[in-house]
Amino acid sequence: MSNGLINILKPPGMTSHDVVSFVRRTYHLKRVGHAGTLDPAAAGVLPVALGTATRLLEYMTDTDKGYRVELTIGYETDTGDDTGTIVNREACSMPSKAEIEKVLASFIGTNEQVPPMYSAIKVQGKKLYELARAGITIERQPRTITIHDITLLHVDTTHILFDVTCSKGTYIRSLCIDIGQKINCPVVMSFLVRTHVGCFSLDKAFSLEEIGSNPEQALLPLDYAIEYMPKLTLTPEMAQAFKYGQSISNHTFKEPFQGLIRLYEQESQFIGIGQLNTTAVITPVKVINLE
C-alpha cells in the first residue's frame, strides 16, 4: 500500500473531490483525503494524503495559505466570482495605485469576515452553496481570520492583481468583495491560484498528467507536512512503549517547552506524534505503525 503525501497542482474545472477520485484510481487506494478545499474554478496547490497519511490531515489544515488573486471591477455576481450570474453592473473608475495599496494594507491583521453563501460551510446539515442554488440566503456568522501579508502586483483600468498570505478559513472571494466596497466599485474575483499550503508550494507541485505517468515520483514521506513540529528520536525501549500507547519521560526538551512533537525510532523511522508537557512527559497523540 502507498502511504504518503502528494503536492498536486489542481487544474481549473475540477473539484477537490474529483482530484481525490483521480488519486484513488491511480494508486488503487480507497483511503485518500485532501487538505484545504479549492473552488472548482480555482487552480493551485492541493495537498493529498494517501493511506496512513490521512491520519495526519488534521495537522495540515491549520497552516497558512498563499494565493495570487485577480479582481475585476465594474460588475458583481451572485457567487462573487466570474462563474456566477451577473446581478449588478456599474461604471466606476479605478483608484490610483497608491489608493489601492492603502486599501489592501488595511486588511493586514486579524479581522472578522462573513463567509459567502457559495461556500461549503454546513448549516443544519446543508452546505451553504446548496441553499444558495435553491435561492435561499441565510445570515452567516462572521469568522475571525488573519491576513499576514498582501502585496499589489499590477493594476490597470479594470483589474487588480495581488498576492495574499492568510490564515485558514479565509475566503478570497469575500476579501475581493470587501476590497470592492472600500474602493466603491462592484467587483468579482476573476482569477485565483493557490500558491502554497504550509510547506506545499506551487513550484514543487505535480500535475495530474505527471502523476498519471509516474505515480511514485510524486509521493512525499508521511511526516513531510509536520516538519514544523520539533523532532525527537527515541531509544528502542521508549519507542516500543510509545507504540503500545504508553506515556514516556524524556528530558531532551527543556522547560518551558510544551506542545506537539514528532517522534522517531532509529532516527529516520517516523512512529507518530506526542504531546510533551512541562514535566517532560510525552503522551501519545497519534501512533503510526507501518509494520
Secondary structure, DSSP 4 states (H G I P E B T S, - for coil): ---EEEEEEEPTT--HHHHHHHHHHHHT-S-EEESS---TT-EEEEEEEEGGGGGGGGGTTTS-EEEEEEEEESEEESSSBTTS-EEEE---PPPPHHHHHHHHHTT-EEEEEPPPSSS--EETTEEHHHHHHTT-------EEEEEEEEEEEEE-SSEEEEEEEE-TT--HHHHHHHHHHHTT--EEEEEEEEEEETTEEGGG-B-HHHHHH-GGGG-B-TTGGGTTS-EEEEPHHHHHHHHTT--EE--SSPTT--EEEEEEETTTEEEEEEEE-TTSEEEEEEE----
